[in-house]
């Protein structure tokens, strides 16, 4: 129908800027034609949902979520916005810190240690230490480490093991290697024949110079060839001719019989041409790499191949051992200095907020310290907060710490309860008439809302004073003191 014909209850940030609320109200009223809307704070909705008959209406709300943590004092059922404090640390920073710790510990599994896996580890394996230093001392004991260390199995593929190949796959791979070796041998023979033939033609050309009587050019060519006499030249010609004939015979034999011949890695003739040495060495190394394959091509009975056992278990290689990381990652909300943040932790911030009140109001606030938000679901958090309060409160003073029944969903349940209870009331609802009259930044307060602070524009000075001020300025420099007075 192009509109929303029912009221809307919307959560907003603590001390939400007026401009943000104005843009949201404009969207709801102008675009969706909402009849009325109400704004509230998620952690206060959770506080509202978990209230009991014997609970005081005042308390200190500690809300720790994905991005930040808030300390919210509630007095007489209303938020005291002036003394709210925020810590820019939450579940996101803890997951990034745990990811960095494990990536430094296991650099071989850098890509497998993803942020989503770290969040899963935080939810299932991490806990808050009641005394962080004492807990670290316990982890130094090998027995404590073995009993409390958790193992995480990373995904891996068994196809990386060579022993998992079937006999048909092994035979096919062997045939491919033999075909590649055959092509390599044939190419090597052709290259060797071409080099020897070129060298032989060069030596025959020098011999023709001797037969034609061109002695100067003949002796010059002998020096270039690093030879001393015509007899040495004739000996090299004979050896090269024999090598060329043998190579031609091997090529013909390989084409007829279609079998793999191994060319002797030792040179049959002196290495006269240094240009082909690198290629020959590479070919020889490749041939030596496949030497165990030649015996399998003989027409003998093939011996059964024993199964090769892997040196180590691949599954154990893809495991993460979680030790002190279980307490180091969530500890950052109490000690932000672990990740280099120059902020105060929950305990220091809570003490700072309490000290801004008289002792009577402090005693009232600590009677209902309420923990909510997804980042408060670590085991041991309640005991840690109780320990911190015990250290900062006066001797023999009392306090109580409560945890939300469902820290993640209680904000929605609280908003639902408030909407059902206040549906027929005017308290907390902004109507379209209020929007048109007082602007989009307007807010009606209720028990789970922010405090409304209207925009205060500075008063402009009257124009008469502005006009007189510049006229008096030049006279003050020329007139006498009596006239200025």
N, C-alpha and C positions, 0 to 999 in steps of 0.2 A: 504493500500500500504506500510505500515511499516514506513511512514514518515509523517511529517506535512509540506505541501508545501506552506504555507502562513506565513507572518510575525506574530510575537507575541508581544503584549504590556502587560507588567507585572508590577504590583505594588510591592514595597518593603518598608521596614521600613526606617524611617528617620535615616540617618547616618548608613546605613546597613554595617556590617563588610564585608570586601573584600572576606573573605573565603566563606561566605554564597552566595554572588553573583557568585563566581567562581564555586561552586557546581551546582548552577542552570544553569549557562551558559553551563557547561560541559554536563549536562543532556539534554538541549535543542538542542545543536549542535551535540553532539556525538550520542545520542540515537534517537532523533526525526528528525534530519537533517533539522532543521529550517533554512530558508534562512537568516533572520535577526531578531533581537530582540531589544526591547527598554524597559528600566526600568524607573519607575517614582514613586513619592510619592502620595498616595491616596488623602491626604488633599490638595496637590498642584494641582492635577487634578480637584478637586472640586472648588478650587480658579480659575482655568483656565476656567472652564465651566460657572461660575457665573459672569465673568468679563463683564462689560458694557462699552459703548463708553466713558462715562464720568468718569469711574473709573480710578484712578491712577494705574500704573503698580507695585507700591510698596504697602506694607501693612503688617499687623501683623495677621497671621493666628493662630487661637485657635482651635485646633482639639482635641476633646474629644471622645474617643471610648469606647469599652468594657473593655479593660485592662489598658489603660493609656491615659494621656492627654499631648499634645505637644503645645508649644508656638514657632511658626516658623516665624521669620522676613524675609520678601521678599523685596529686594532692586533692583530696575530697572529690575523687572521681573525674578530675579534669587534668589534662596535660599541662605541666609547667614548662612551656617552650623556652623560657629564658635560660634554663639550666640544662637543656638537652645537650648531649655530646655525641659525636660520631667518630668512629675509628674506621679508617679506610682499609679494613682487612676482613675477609670472609672466606667462604669455601673455595672461591676461585683462586685466591692467592695460595691457599694451602695445597690445592691440587698442582699448581705450577711449581711450588717449592718441592713437593714430593717427586714430581717428574724430573726436576733438575738433579735431585739427590740420586735417583736411580739411574739416570743417564750417565752421571759421572761414575757410578759404581759399576755399571754394566755397559761400557761403550760399544761392545759388540752387538747389543740389541737396541741401539739408539732409536731406530725407526719403529720398533715394536712397542716402545714405552710411550704410548699416546696419552693425551690428556683425558680422554674418556675412560681409559683403563685406570688412570690414577684416581679419578673420582670414584670409580667402583671400589678400589682398594681403600680409599678413605672411609667410605660408607660401611665396609664390611670388616676391615682389619685394624683400623686406627682407634685409639682411645686417648683420653686425657689423663696424664699422670697427676696424682694428688700432690706429690712432691717431685718436681722434675729432676733435681740434682740427685736425690736419693734413688729415683728410678734408674737413672743412668748408671749409678754405682752397681745396681743389681744386674744390669745387662753386661757388666764386665765379667761376671761369673760364667764359665762355660756351661755349667749345668742349667743355669737360668736361661741362657741363650738357647740351648737345645730344647728346653721345654716350652718356651714362649715364642720362638721364631716361627714364622709362617712362610710357606712356600707357595709361589704363584707360578702356574704353568703357562708359558707363552705358546701360541700356536706354531706348529712346525710341520714340515712335509717329509714323509718317509721316503719319497722318491729320490731324495738326495743320496741315499745309501746305495752303493753299487751292488750289494748282495741281494737286493730285491728284484733284480732283473731276472726274467725267465730265461730258460735255455735257448728258446727261439730268438729272443732279443739279443742275447749274447752272441749267437751264431751270426745273426744279421749284422751286428756291429763289427764282428771279426771280418766278415766278407767285405764290408765297406772299407775297413782299414787295408785289407789286402789289395782291393782295387786301387785305392789311393797310392799304395806302395808301388804297384805295377806301373801306374802312370808316372810316378816320380822316377822310377828306374829308366823307363823309356825316354823321358825328357832328359835325364842326365846323360844317357848314352848319346843322344842326338847332339846335345851341347858339347860333349867331349869330342865327338867325331868332328864337329864343325871347328872347334878350336885346334885340334890336331891337324886338320886339313889346311887351315890357314897358316899354321906354323910350318908345315911341310912345304907349302907353296913358297913361302918366304925363303926357306933354306935352299930350295931348288933354284930360285932366282939368283941367289948369291953364288951357287955353283956354276950357273951359266956365265956369270961375270968372269969366273976363273977360266972357263973354256974359251971365252971370247978374247982373252988376253988383257982385260981391263983390270990390271993389278992394283992400281991406286984405289979404285972404287971397291975392289974385292977386299983389300986390307981394311979399308974404312968400315965396310959392312961387318967384317969379323970382329972388329973392336966393339961395334954396337951390339953384336950378339954375345959378347964376352967369351970369345973363342980365340985359341992361339994358332991353330994350323988348319990346313985343308983336310988332314986325316981326321981331326976331331969333328969337323963339319960333316964329313962323309959318315962317321959313326952315328951322329945324331940323325942324319937323314935315314939311315937304315932302321934305327930304332923307331922313328916316327912312322915310317912306312909299314913296319910290322904291326904297330899299335893301331893304325888306321884300318888295316885289313882285319885284325882281330875284332875291332868294334863293329865293323860292317857284318862280319859273320854272326856276332851275337845278336845284332838287330834282326837279321834274317831269321835266325833260329827262334827268337822270341815271337816273331810274327807267325811262324809256322806252328810252333808247339803251344802257343798261348799259355805260357807259364812264367812265373816270376823268377828271374835270375838275379842273383846278388852280385853286384859289381864289387870287386875287391877294393876295399877302402885304401889300400896302399897304392901309390902311384906306380904304374908300369914303366913310365918314362920320367926322366928328370923334369922337375917343375920349371919349365922354361918361360912360361907366361904368368907373371904375377897377377894379371887382371882377373883370371878365373879362379883364384884361390879361395876367395870368400864364398862364392857360390858352391864350390866343391865341399868346403867344410860344412856348410849348412846341410847339403844333401847327405853327407856322411852321417851327421848327427841324427837326421831324420831316419836314415836307414837303421842305425843302431837302436833307435827307439822302438822299431818294430821287429827286431831280431827274434824275440820269442815266438813270433807268429809263423816262422818258416817251418818249424818242425811239425806243426799241426797240418800242413799241407801234404805231408808224406802219406803214402797209401798204407800206413800202419794202423793198427787198432788204436783208437783214441782212448786215452786213459781217463777215468772219471776224475773230474775236477772237484777238489774239496771245497766246501763252503767257507768263504772268508768271513771271519767274525769281525765286526767293527771294533776299533780300538776303544771307543767310549760310547756310552748311551746318548744318543742324540736328544732324547727327551730331557735328560738331566742337564744338558748343555743349555736348553731353552727354559730354565727356571730362574725365578727371582726369589731371593731370600730376604724377607722383611724382618729386620731386627729393630734397632732403635728408630728407624724411619717411622715406625708405627706411632711413636709419641712425638717425634720431632716436627712432623708436618702440622698437626693441629695445635701445637704449642705456640704458634706464631700469634694467635689472638691474645695470649698472655705475655709473650715476649716478642714484639715486632722487630726487635734488633736482630733476631736470627736471620732475617732476610734483608737487613740493612735499612729498615724503615725507622725514621726518627719520630716515632709516635709512642704514646703511652698504651699499655695493654689494658685489658678489661679491669684488672684489680686496681691499677693506679687511677684509671678514669672513674671507676665507681667511687673510690675514696675521694677524688677531687669533687665529684658531684655532691656527695654527702656533706663535705665540709662547707659547702655554700649555704647550708641550712643551720638553724639553731639545733641544739642538742635534742630538744623535744621532738622536732620534726624528723631528725635523723632516726630516732628510735621508732617513730611511726613508719618511716619508709622501709627500714630493714626488717620489719615484721612481715613483709610480703615482697620478697625479691623473686621476681617472676622471669623464667627463662623461656624464650620462644624463638622460632626461626629454625630453618633446616640445619644450620651449622651448630646448633646446640644439641644435636642428637648423639654426640660422642658419649660412650660409656665413661663414667668418672667425672663428667663435667659438674654435676651437682655437688659432689664431694669436694671438688677443687674450689668452687665458689664458696662453699661453707668454710673451707680452710682459710681462704683469703679474708673472708669476713671476720673469722675468729681472730686473725692477726691484727686487723685494723680497728676492731671495735673495743670499747673499754672493758675492763675486767668485770666478769659476771653479768655482762649485758646479754640480752636474748635477741635472737633473729631467727627468721624462717626463710627457707628457699624452696620454691615450688617450680615444677617443670610442666609445661603445657602437655595436655593429654596427647595431642597430635601436633607437634611443632610446625609441621609443614602445612597442614590443612585447617588448623584452627582459625586462621585469619578469615578463611571463606565461611567457616561455620559461624564465627562471630558476626560477620557482616549479614549472614542470613538471619541469625537470631535478632539482630538489631532491626533489620528491615521488617520482620514480622511484628515485632513489638511496637515500633514507631510508625507503622503504615498509616494509621488514622490520625497521627499527631502532626503538628506543624513544626515541632522542634527538629532541627537538623536538616530540613528539606529546603532547597532553593527552588522556588517556582519560576515560571517564565516571567511573571510580573516583577519578581525580585531581580531577575537578570536584566530586564529592560530598564529598571529604575536605578539599580545600584552598580551595574556593570558585571562583566564576566568574572572578575577576580573576587567577587563577594562570596563570603562563606558564612553559613549558619553553624554555630558550634553545637556539639553534642558530646556525649561521654567518650567517644572514640575518635574525635576529630582533632585537627590542628587548631591553633589559636588564631583568630582572625585579626590581622593588623592592617587597617586601611592605609591607603596611600596618602601620605601627608606632603602636599606641595608647599614649598617655602613661600611665605607671603612676599609679594613684590613691594618695594618701597614706592611711596606716592610719587607721581610725576613731578609735582611742584618741588619736592626736595631734590629730585634728580636735576631739575633745571637750574635750581639755585646753586647747587654744588659747583658746577664748572664756572659760574659767574663770579663766585667768591674766590676761587683759586687764584686768578691773576692779581686781584686786589691785595691779597695777603702779602705779596712780595714787594709791593710799592708803597702801601699805606703805612702810616705811623702806628705804633702800638695802641694809642688811644682810639683811633678810628676802628682798628680791628676788634678791639674789645666791644 
